[in-house]
Amino acid sequence: MEEKKRRLLTSQEPGSGSLADSGTSTGSRSSKAQARVKPLSKFSIGWRIIVPVIAFVILTCGQFLNTNDFFPLGSLTQYATAKDLNGTVGSTCIEAQFPGEDEPRRLGFNTATVGIERGDVESQLDRVIAHPELMQSMADSYVRLHPDEPIPETMILCRTTTQLKNGLAVGEPEQTTLAEWEVR
């Protein structure tokens, strides 16, 4: 156990442990083996202390700010509570109304479709609902990423709510419109 501690606290090689620890060495051999043990430099000790402290500070800030901007050290609220197996599950979605179509078309909520991930919008959902003009950037990204597709007339931020019974989806999901934006 002592040799293991010494290796952790010094730059000693695993095979170069002191023979004095095992009881098979005497006098000068023991002092030579001990002389090879070098303590960690101040730099080595410093970065081993600073890196975890920085990670802890980022994790704490992510918790207090309730943001995922520092992923994977962001808010851990998604793991904080268990879901009710007989409750509901909500999912944010994005739709677009295209010219000549009667019904809005559901778009994939990801960087390849609208230039932003669902989680990034969900973390700022209140802000997007209060300022639907923020959806203009999603429309612009859609046009840029899909040049052969028609330009959307309206962007619709919606939420689907699924009822659970014993942890399984029951019935059709309900859809609610959260915000709409006329594309410019």
Salt bridges, closest charged atoms under 4 A:
GLU3 OE2 - ARG7 NH1 3.54
ASP21 OD2 - ARG6 NH1 2.62
GLU95 OE2 - ARG106 NE 3.73
GLU101 OE2 - ARG105 NH2 2.61
GLU133 OE2 - HIS131 ND1 3.33
GLU149 OE1 - ARG105 NH1 3.33
